[in-house]
Amino acid sequence: MTDLGEAMAVGVEEEFHIVDLSTRQLVPRAGVLLEQLPADRYSQELQRSVVEANSRPFARLEDLAADLRALRRGVIEAADGLGLGVVAAGTVPLVDPETMKISPDPRYEQMLGDYQALAREQLICGTQVHAEVRDRDLAVAVAHRLAPWLPPLLALSCSSPYWMGSDTGYASYRSLVWQRWPTAGPLGRFASAAEYDALVDELVGSGVIGDPGMLYFDVRPSAHVPTLELRVCDACPRVGDIVLITGLFRALVAREIEAVAGGRGPEIRLEMVRAASWRAARSGLEGNLVDPVDGVPRPAAAVVRGLLDGLRPYLERYGDWELVSALAGEALAGGGAAARQREAFSHGGRLTDVVDLLLAETRDADPLTGTRRPRGRTCAD
C-alpha cells in the first residue's frame, strides 16, 4: 500500500494547440515543432495540431510548477521561430476543419478509420494528472471512489466555451466532445485489479477499442506507469490552475486510500456522477455545481471551499495547504478561463481577441505558481 507518510509523487501531461500567429487559426504544424524539441519531454497526439508535454514526477508542487513553466518556455520558444503560437485551453475558437490532419502513426490512422468523425473532430486539449499509487488493487478501488469528487476539478479547469467559431453556452465544450468516445465517463466498482484487467481484455476483444490506451475513463489506473491518472480536465491557460488541481487530486487520492483501508465505501451512483459532470461542464465556476456530499446544487465557490476544507488534513500532510488554498482563492476571485474568454470577446466581438488572450495567458507565468496573484492571499480570506 502507498505510504502516506511520504509525499506521493505527482506528474502532469499537458496538451497544447498550435495556431498560426497571423490568422490565429488552428494549424496542423505539430510535426515541424516537434523536430526542434526533445523527444523524451514532448510528443505528438492524434491531431497534428497538438503537442503534448510531459513533466517529471515530483513530490513538491512548487517543483512541478517550475517544470511545467520550463516545458512551456521550450515549446513557445520553438514556436516563436516558426511564426506559430501555443495555446493551453480545451479548444481554440478559430478552426478550419478541412485543413486538419491526423498524425502519421499507424495507431492513429486506424483510429481514424474506426471512429471517423470522432477522430476528425478531436480538436481538443486536456490536462492529465498522475498521482503515484503502486498497488494496482488499491488504484482500482480508489479510482471508483474518486468519481463524485471529480466534477469540481473539471469546473476549475473549464476553458473551452467556443467550438468551431461559435459560443456553445458551455464552459467546457471539450468535455462533451470527449464523452462521445465509447469508454469515456466515470469508472465503475471492481473487486480487484484482476477484475478490472479482465474488463480491459473484454473491451479490446470486442473490437470496440484497439488497445488499453483507449480506456478514456475520467480517472483510471495508468496503462504504463504505477499511477492513478486524472483525465477529466481541460487544458488550463494558467499553470497555477494545473498546480491547484494537482494538489487537490493528490489529497483526494490520499484520503480515499485511507478510506479503502477502513472497509467498503458508500454506494456511488454513476448516473449522479455523470449529471454532476455535465453541470460542471455547463457553467464551470460561474454557476452552481452539484455538491459531492449531499447531491444538491450549490454555488461553485461553496463547493470548492467545502472540498478544500475537507482535504485540509491531507494538504497539510504534504505541505500543500498554503499554496493550494492561495491558488483556490485566486481561481474563485478571478473567475474561470471560459468566463475570461467571453469577456475578451465582449469588448470587440472578435474571436481573434479570444485567441490573443489564450496566447498571452499560456505564455505568462510568475516565478512561483504560473499566475499573477497577491502574495499571501488564500481561499479562506
N, C-alpha and C positions, 0 to 999 in steps of 0.2 A: 504494500500500500504506500502511496505517496506520503512522505514525511512532511507534515505541515510545520514542523519546527524549522525547516529550511525553506528559503524562498523558492517558490515554484517558478521555473524558467518560463518566459513568455517570448513570443516572436510574432511577426506580422508579415503577411503577404499583401502588398499594396498594388493595385492596378491603376494605370494612368491612360487616359485618352491622348491621342496625338492629333493636333489641329494645325491647320495652315494659318500662319500669323496674318497673312494678307486678307484671307476670307473669313477666318475664324470657323471654318468648317472642319469636320472630322475627315481625316485623310488616312489611307492605308499605307503609311510610311514607317511602320514599326521596324521593318527589316533593316532599312538603312541606318536607323538609330541604334539598333542592337549591335550592328557591326562595330560600333565605337564604344561599347560598354562591356564590362567583364561578365562572362557567361555564368559565373558562379553566383552573381548577385541579381542579374536581370534575365528575363526570359520572355518568349513570345506567348501569346494566348490564342484563343480560337480565331479572333478577328485580327487582321493586320493593322488595325488602328489602335491596338492596345499593347502596352508594355507592362510587364509585372516586375516589381522589385521585391526582393526577399531579404528581410532583416536577419541578423544573427539572433540567437536566443540570449536573453538577458534576465537576470534576477531583479535589477533595479529599473524602474520605469524611466528614470532620467537617462540611463544609458540607452534604453530602447529609443527614446525621443531623439537622442543625438545621432543614432544610427539611421533613423528614418529621415532626419534632416540631411544627412550626408548622402543618402541614396537619392533624395530629391535633387540635391545640388548636382549630382552626377548626371542624371537623365536630363535635367534642364540645361546644363551647360552643353551637353552633346546636341540637344535640340536647337539651341540658340544658333549654332553654326550652320544649321540646315534650313533656317527660316521657319522652324516649327515651334509649336508651343505645347506645353504639358499641362493637362487638366486632371486633377483628382476630384472626381464627382461621379455620382451614379450614372448620369447621362450628360451628353453635350447637346444643346438645343439645335445646332445647325448641322444637318446631316443630309447628304445626297445618297440614299441607299443604293443607287445604281453604280456608284463608284467603289463600294465596299468589297473587300475580298477576304476569303478565308486564308489563314496562314498555311504555307506549303508544308504540310505534315500529313502523312497517311492517316493518322488517327482523326485529325480534324476534317480531312476530306471525306472520311467515312461518316463522321457525324453530320456533315452537310448532306450527304446522300440519304442518311436515315431520317433526319429531323427537319430538313427543308427550311421552312420559314423560321422555325425556332432558332436554327443556327445562323441564318442570314440576318435575323433581327437581334442577335446577341450583341448589340452595340451598347453594352453596359459595363460598368466597372464596380467592383466591390472591394471591401477590406476584409481579409480573413485573419483572425487572431488565433494563435495557438497557445495553449496552456499545457504544460508538461504533466502527463498522467501516464506512468509507465505500466501500470496494471491494467490490462485490457478489459478484464471483467469489471473492474471499477469504472473504467472510462465509459463502457456501455451503460452501466447503471446511472452514472451521473449525467450522461448526455440526455437521457429521458427526463430526469428530474429538473434539468435546467429549462425545459421548454416554456413554462409560464413566465419566466423571467427575461426572456429574450426580446419581446416586443419593446420594452423601454430602451434597450440598447439600439434596436433599429431606429427608434424615434430620435435618439441622439445623433444618428448618422444621416438622417434623411437629406438628400442633396440632389434629387432628380425630379423636379417638378415639370420639366419640359421634355417632350418626346417628339422628334421629327418636326420641329418648328412650332409646336402648339403647347400651350399650358394645359396639362392634363387634369388639373384640380387636385392632384395628389402631391404629397411632399416627397414620396419615394415611388415613382412610377417604375423604377428599376425592379422593385420587389414584385410587381405584378408581372413584368416580363419574365422574371426568374421563376415564378411559381408555375409557369406553363410546362416546365420540364417534368417528366413522369416521376422522378424520385425527389422532387423538392417538397419542403414542408417540415413539420416537427417530427421527431423520431419517437416511435412507439417504445413500449416496455419490452425488454428482453431479459431472460433469466441469467444469461451468461454471454460472454464473447463468442462462444461456440455457436449459440443460437443465432446471434447476430450475423456471424460469418456464414451460417447456413442460408440465411435470407439473402445475403450478398450473392452467394453461389446460385441461388434460385433466380434472382433477378438477371444475372449475367446469362444463365442457362435459358431464360425465357426469350432472349434476343432483344429485349426492350432496351437494355443498356449493353455497351460493349465491354466495359471493364469496371472495377471497383471505384476508379476515379470519377465515375459518372454518378455516384451517390451524392445528390445535392441537398441533403438534409440541412436544416437550419444550423444544427451542430452535429458533429459526427466524430468518431474516432478516426484520426488521420490514417490514410492508406499507406503512408510512407515514413512517418516519424511517430514516436510514442507520445502523442498529444491528443487533446480534445481540440477540435477546430471549429471556431465560430464562423459561420458563413452567411449570416442573415443581413449584415450591414452594407450600406452603400459605401463607396469610396468617399473619403472625407477631405474637403479642401484644406482644412486646418489640421496640422499634426497634433495639436493639443486635444482635439476631439478623439483621435485614434488612441492617444495615451489614456484619456478618460475611460473610453470603452474597454481598453485592455485591462486597466486596473479594476474596473467593476467586474469584468468577466473572470479574472483570476480569483477575486474574492468570492464570486458565486460558486466557482468550481471548488474552492477550499471549503466553503460552507456545506455544499452537497456531499463532498467526500466524508465529512464528519457525520452528516445525516445518514448516509448509507450504513455506516458502522452501527447506527442506532436502530436499524431494522427497516422494515418496509415503510415507504413513504405514503403520502396521500395519493388517492386516485387522481390522475391527471386527465382531464377531458381534452383530447386533442382538437375537438370541434371548437372549444373555447379558445384554445391557443391560436388556431387559425383566425378566429374572429378578432382576437386581440392584435394579431399581426396586421390584419387588414386595417384596423383602426389606427395603428401606429403609422402605417404607410400612407394613410389618407391625410392625416393632419400633422404628423411629426410632433414638434414641441409647441405648436401653435393652437392646439385644441385639447380635447380630452384623450386620455388613454384608459384602457381597461386595467384597473388595479389588480395586480397579480395575487393579492391576498384574498380579496372578497369578491372579485369579478364585477365590480360596479364602475361606472365612468367617473373619473376624477381628472382635474386639470393636470396636464403633463408635468408641470413643475412639482405638484404634490406627489405624484407617483415617483419621480426621480429622487426627490428628497427622502421619501419613505424607503426607497431602495438603498440609498446611500446610508441612511441611519441604520438600517437592518444589517448592513455589511460592515459597519464601522469596526467591530472587533477583528475582522479578518484584514481589513485595510490597515489597521494599526499594527497587526501582527507582521505585515510585510513592510511597514514603514511608508505606506502609501496614503495615509489619511489626509495629510496636509495638502499634498499635490492634487489628489483626486477630488477632494472637496472644493479646492480652489477652481479647478477646471470645470467642475459641475456648476459652480456659482456663475462662472462666465458664460457657459453654454445656456443657462436658463435666463440670464440677464440680457444676453445679446441676441437670442433667437437662433433658430436653426438655419442651416445653409439654404434650404429651399426658400425660406422667407427672405433671406438676403438677396437671392437671385431675383425674386419677384420685385423686390424694392428697386434693384438696379434697372429692371425693365420698365418700371413705372415712370421713371424720370423722362425717358425719351421714346419709349415704345420700340426699342431696338434690341433684338436678341444678341447682336454683337456686343452690346454693353454687358450682357449676362456672361458671355464668354470671357470678356476682358476682366470682369470681377473674378471669375474662377481661375484664370491665369495668374492674376495677382495674388489671390489667397494661396494658391498652390506653391507659388514661389516664395512668399513672405513667411519667415519663421523667426521667432525670437530665440535667444540663446538657451532658454530653459524648456519651454513647452510647445513651441510652434504657434503660439497665439499671442496676441497683444492684450495684456490684462494688467490691471493694477496689482502690484505685488501685495501678497498677504490676504487678498480677498478670498472668501470661502463661501460654500453653499449655505453655511449657517448664518452668514452676515445678513 
